[in-house]
Amino acid sequence: MRILLPLFAALFAAASAAGQNVTWTGTAERLDDNAYRIVLEAAIPAGYHMYDMGPYDGGPNATTITFTPNEDVTLEGGVEQLDTPHRYFDELFGMEIGTFSGKARFAQRVKLAAPQAALKAQIEWMICDDTSCMPPDDTELTIAVPEGSRPEKARFPRRGRRTRRPARQGTVPPPRSPRRLRQRRPMPRAEARSGRSSSRRSSGDSPRC
């Protein structure tokens, strides 16, 4: 029973943390022939509030949204808040801040240079209740434009990938030596039988002392 108590406590903590997470969704609204508006919506758990885009110098962690353009889609302007945050003076931080409760929506206008495209959005946020705050969290969304399309290639710069440095002129990198794996070759049955019979004969013909 003592062994099961820490396990139940860990499961309860994980379930509680899952119920306090913010859920993000992204959609693409068509404005013109090749102009769209990307709308990101955050579902905030009950009893918590999420900070607006701020920014706050020395204050709480504001919500930040960063879109990564590519060859197929370009950004038009910056990210705007579609919902009006609740603003008040926070005595803890000593400044006026804005928060969202229930849900929060943000928008970014884009223009396509191809029939279909995919746009990545990196989001960071923090939620609090009346007594404490959850650790800052982040996520990444990929939005298809137009909505429901499946672009063949998403031309995004890969993060964290190491690139090989080109060799200097006049130098040739040494070739890598291939690894040799020792494998046991199966002996044919005929050879195995002949080997066994010869060993028996040799053992039988050996002189006795």
Helices and strands as residue ranges (DSSP letters): H 4-19, E 23-30, E 35-43, E 49-51, E 64-68, E 73-81, E 86-90, E 95-100, E 103-112, E 117-125, E 127-128, E 137-145, H 189-205
